[in-house]
Amino acid sequence: MNKYDSADAGYFIGEAPISDGSCIFHISAEISSCHEPEIGSYYINYKLYPPIYYRTMHELVTPQPTLSVLLIRLFNSLIAATLLAIQLVMTSNRKRLAWLTGFTFTLLPMSIFLISSVNPSGWAMTGLTNSWMFLLLVLTGANDSKRRKFWLWILWLISTMMVLASRYDAFLYLLASNFVIVVSTRIKLNRLPWKKVALGLLLVAVPLWLTIRKNILLTWLINFPIHPSIGQTPTFTWISHWIVQTIAVPISSLGTEPLGQGLPISESVRVPDVVWIVGVALLGSIILFSLIKISVHQFIFICGSYLAILFAVLSFNGRLERDLFNMSGRYVLPMFPFIVGYCIFSSKSPIQLMEIRSLRFLAISLLTIIHTLALHAVIETFVDGQSYSLEPIHVGSAGWWWSGLPIGPNFVVLLGSITFFWFLTFAWSTVATVQVEAAVRSESHS
């Protein structure tokens, strides 16, 4: 075993029970089907992540590793589901349409995998998805009661703290999204008090500069290397490559990138290509509808979003020896529910895709189908290896499933598909539909 100096490298050598059995609880009748946990060593680089997430998850750890993972996943899923329910209660009309669109069409397959995962990226995803809308509700609710505003601020604070506790790079995404909301709701350029703006920028710049100077990872993110080291890709080749390639990075997180890549699990899952093809087609259709009457505001936002993604890609890739082809989409994925949602919110289009009843049913049906395919691939991989087909999942002699559980993996796939369809149908039933003819007629008269 290699030894690391924790003071210099930021690593900690620990021991964790790694179970190769399939017990959730210690059942004496099933003890022959279970294996005692084995002790293994692992390394944690505490400089990569804030410690708050791991300290919180530590409270859910039990002597049984499988149960611990289930508790953590259920806890993180409960947080996400609770905030989703609150969004449906707090939002209405265009805000609900915008938020629900951004959440729904960036969900598959990577987001739904991360939200319930044991990795801190899940909190970044959940926090960023909700933070911008709670802030928007606060800043645009001029007639709201003090009690409602108080709870909106609390919810914004909870979402923000989840981001700050998850990943250091997510802090920069949080700043960008909240900055857009504040500027778009509070500032009119023709009446801009430039002296106050300069003072505000100074007040923000000083603590931000101190934070960057004191935090090694933020320094790492901001000061990415411009000059190549010996043997690395030349600077112009590297930057120009990512100028035209950046858009492919988030697309990879919609399915072309194996689930689990870079995550602390032993398997990587390759979802069927139809999942990302249909997912990208639906997402593209949503955005195209929002750009039917593109405004200057939208154009600036889209260009700024691309530049922000490009910066994030260059920042991360600059540390990965300027690899021109391997860049994980999950690093920038937390930005996308906000980008898509705000694009819908700022749209001047007379109608959005999900407001048309027939297209909504089609979109929900297609999302359910690709969710079923992705769920089948994930469960099949961890049960008995991936077959890259739609055959029923069999638990072979070398397969894995929970001992004594009365339901099998195929039932879980069926149940997951039905509940996903029900969830989308119920959530979108809270958003009104319109008649296409009426919307077009109204637009032509105006």
Buried (B, 14 or more C-beta within 10 A) or exposed (E): EEEBEEEEEBBEEEEBBEBEBBBBEEEEEBEEBBEEBEEEEEEBEEEBBBEBBBEBBEEBBEEBBBBBBBBBBEBBBEBBBEBBEBBBEBBEEBBBBBBBBBBBBBBBBBBBBBBBBBBBBBBBBBBBBBBBBBBBBBBBBEEBEEEBBEBBBEBBEBBBBBBBBBBBBBBBBBEBBBEBBEEBEEEEEEEEEEEEEEEEEEEEEEEBEEEBEEBEBBEBBBEEEEEBEEEBBEEEEBBEBBEEBBEBBBBBBBBBBBBBBEBEBEEBBBBBEBBBBBBBEBBEBBBEBBBEEBEEEBEEBBEEBBEBBBBBBBBBBBEEEBEEEEBBBBBBBBBBBBBBBBBBBBBEBBBBBBBBEEBBEEBBEBBBBBBBBBBBBBBBBBBBEBEEEEEEBEBEEEBBBBBBEEEBBBEBBBEBBEEBBEBBBEBBEEBEBBEBEEBEEEEEEE
